[in-house]
Amino acid sequence: MVQAEAPRTLAYAQNDDPAADLTDLEERRRRLRTELQELRDEIKDLQRLTREATDFESEAREQQARLASIGLVDAGDVGHEVCPLCDSHLLVPVPSVNEIKRSLAGLDRQLNAVRRDNPRLQGQIAELEEKRTTLEADLGLVQRDITTRIADNERLRVEQDQFTEQARVAGRIGYYLENAKAISDDDGLRLQIARVRAEVTELERALDQEAMEERLTTALSLVGRDLTEYAGRLQLEHGENGLRLDRKNLTVVADTVDGPLSLPQIGSGENWVGYHVAAHLALHKLFRARRRPVPAFLMLDQPSQAHYPPDRDVGEITGGEDEDQAAVARLYRLLLDYCAGQSSQMQVIVTDHVDLLIEWFREATVERWRDGIKLVPIAWLR
């Protein structure tokens, strides 16, 4: 009995301030991303300057070639109104030979300056490229450290919760043993001990935190699989990546090669509406499969608002004239196929302004509140 009162010793990870450590890593990742972006912008500016210098050099060479022939003509004392080749008088004066030569000398100086600067520009670009490679490597290391820290913090939380729960159960056992009546009969005492041991075993089985976490991980994996499928059918942004439901922040996360993207980072009303609908459908599919006591219906109000103004009565559309109509048609087709695939165990109720001119949509329509027909008849208000 004394052994049952004493909780088992748990050795869990020690960390003075896990949240502060993770905050420092995230701040460092943000700083590295800022530095990397500034470095990329600087490289682009230098590359653009190099292209402009190259273009200028080509143009200047062409002008130099055109002016080079001036060396064949003697400057002399001929005025601007006399042709330097045939000595005929010109109605429109032309630049003097000396002026053209000065222009040619100016082009030579500019070309020499470009030739001197170009190697320095290339050297600066190479140096910045090397720095960018180093920053990208540092950013990858910080991202891996953040992933590791998140996993460590979650494991620490689970182990601490398990220790607390174990202490609570041990207290209940101790309270029971302190208040148990002494039984003089040996057979009765053995029976009492057997009952207590059975209760301890049942409580320990209920405290199997690892098994509970495994079931939760499996459930979230199933939800993520269906969420990815529905997002693909709706052609949502980042729908081609692996999607999961973040139970801590209650949001949808897309795992990309550049890191996780939460729903606020994905943006656009179409994506927000689509991912919310996909998440609801994935969760309800799991509830139906496990026969959970969750009502088997889902009600949506105007899911087409992401494509049309809320104050506009869209009316009849074909579902194929533009991308907005196609997106609305995909959403309603997914809802129809979802209900049909759940063996009529799931009902989705939608109120909306749009009216698709498609046979399957018209067959699923229950009521059209138009031309004076309303949910609440006007006669009821009189």
C-alpha angles and dihedrals in degrees: 000000000000089000091053091054094054113080119229115259114255123198109202133171118285121220125159096211115356093176093053091048091052091046091054091051092049091048090051091049090051091049092049092049090051092049091046092052092048090049092050091051091050091050090050091051092051092046090051090049090051091051091049091049090050092049090048091049091052092049092045091050089053092050090046091053090051093049095042092083089068088084089073092065125074114232095217121153096291113138127234091260093062123076109242091216106045102014090234121146116257125214090210115045116234128211115277122253090247092055091051090048090051089052090050091050090050090053090051091054092048092049091050090051091051091049091051094048098044097071090048091052091050090050092051091049091051091049092049091047089055091050090049091053090051093049092049090052091049090049091053091052092050091049091053090048090052091051091049093047092050090052091048092049092050092049090049091051092050093048093048091049089050092051091050093048092047091052090050092052091047088053091053090050091049092049091051093049093048092054098039114116118241112251116207095194112086093215091053091048092052090049091051091049091051091052092049092048090050090051091049090050091051092049092049090051090053089051094058094125094173093058091048091051091050091053091048092049090051092049092050090047091055091048091049091050093053091041090056091049094051093045089052092052090050090048092229123176111274088009089130090066127078110278128203140174114247102215092187097057096022095233141113116260127198114207107216131172088257093053138278120323118201123208096264089056094051093059136182125099093249091058093046094051093043095049093046091052092045091050092050092049093048092050094047090049089057091046091052093046092052095038093237119179093253119127109260097230138083125199121203125186119208101331088175091071089096088066103033134036112269092234094053121095097215096188123180119007132170096224094232110065096093141356094270092056091046091051092050090049091051091051094052092043090054091051091049094048090045093056092045091050094052091066091248091298092117128061124194117194117196131183115193146146096236123091113194116213091222125117097231090049093051091048090054094047112104102181138003112211098203138116094032096319108125139171088248108039114233090233090066090061095056 
